[in-house]
């Protein structure tokens, strides 16, 4: 698929210098560590779950927003859909292209900001995002773009970590050590609150279905979880980088994350991470 498969949008919201700086920071954060390994080892199964929930079919035009390495986009393409995998961080595309080739999937990879998508109105029959669009800092802008590029009658599908689930609580653990959110930005786990998403989408959608589900994650200890995230997960790496010159703060965060992991062990070596699966139809 070539870049001409989807026409360019006629206009996108104007970005301020502060917006551009924030997006540059976000791109660098997700390029740090090894998110492709984390996605493959821990949450790859969320992609097929979202593809099934949105009933992706052959010939449909599908957009995966904040696609990462393609855990939604690749199984959607394998169903015969015409898929665009978009992400703010194109550094992830190399692994995604390799995984797609290994699976025998053909799709387009496109650098794109979820808050200013480079696609025309009504371009896609199905628009999806798995733990991706939730990290766009301005939730309403991202939701508006999600709706704008989807054709009337088209399907939306989102998987987002819940505020009360493991990842949502992990962000609360890191909050005292992290930089304050920029003005106008919202905490990512709010996308895991059904009412918040309903408010963002408003009366532009119908047939909303939302269900909290879990994915089983395996770590032997809380310390093993902490060390894995310190190596691989961009947001955790960013917090540690911020406090790197303060050994007491590093030790405190080390202890807090290990305790958080230990608290979540429902059985020896097993955690359950909760997410919200929400689907809807565009009016």
Secondary structure as GFF3:
##gff-version 3
##sequence-region A 1 283
A	DSSP	alpha_helix	17	31	.	.	.	ID=ss1
A	DSSP	alpha_helix	35	38	.	.	.	ID=ss2
A	DSSP	pi_helix	39	43	.	.	.	ID=ss3
A	DSSP	alpha_helix	45	53	.	.	.	ID=ss4
A	DSSP	beta_strand	61	64	.	.	.	ID=ss5
A	DSSP	alpha_helix	73	78	.	.	.	ID=ss6
A	DSSP	beta_strand	82	87	.	.	.	ID=ss7
A	DSSP	three_ten_helix	90	92	.	.	.	ID=ss8
A	DSSP	alpha_helix	93	103	.	.	.	ID=ss9
A	DSSP	beta_strand	108	111	.	.	.	ID=ss10
A	DSSP	beta_strand	124	130	.	.	.	ID=ss11
A	DSSP	three_ten_helix	133	135	.	.	.	ID=ss12
A	DSSP	alpha_helix	139	148	.	.	.	ID=ss13
A	DSSP	beta_strand	150	161	.	.	.	ID=ss14
A	DSSP	alpha_helix	166	175	.	.	.	ID=ss15
A	DSSP	three_ten_helix	188	192	.	.	.	ID=ss16
A	DSSP	alpha_helix	194	201	.	.	.	ID=ss17
A	DSSP	three_ten_helix	202	204	.	.	.	ID=ss18
A	DSSP	beta_strand	205	218	.	.	.	ID=ss19
A	DSSP	alpha_helix	222	232	.	.	.	ID=ss20
A	DSSP	alpha_helix	234	242	.	.	.	ID=ss21
A	DSSP	alpha_helix	247	263	.	.	.	ID=ss22
A	DSSP	beta_strand	265	267	.	.	.	ID=ss23
A	DSSP	beta_strand	270	282	.	.	.	ID=ss24
###
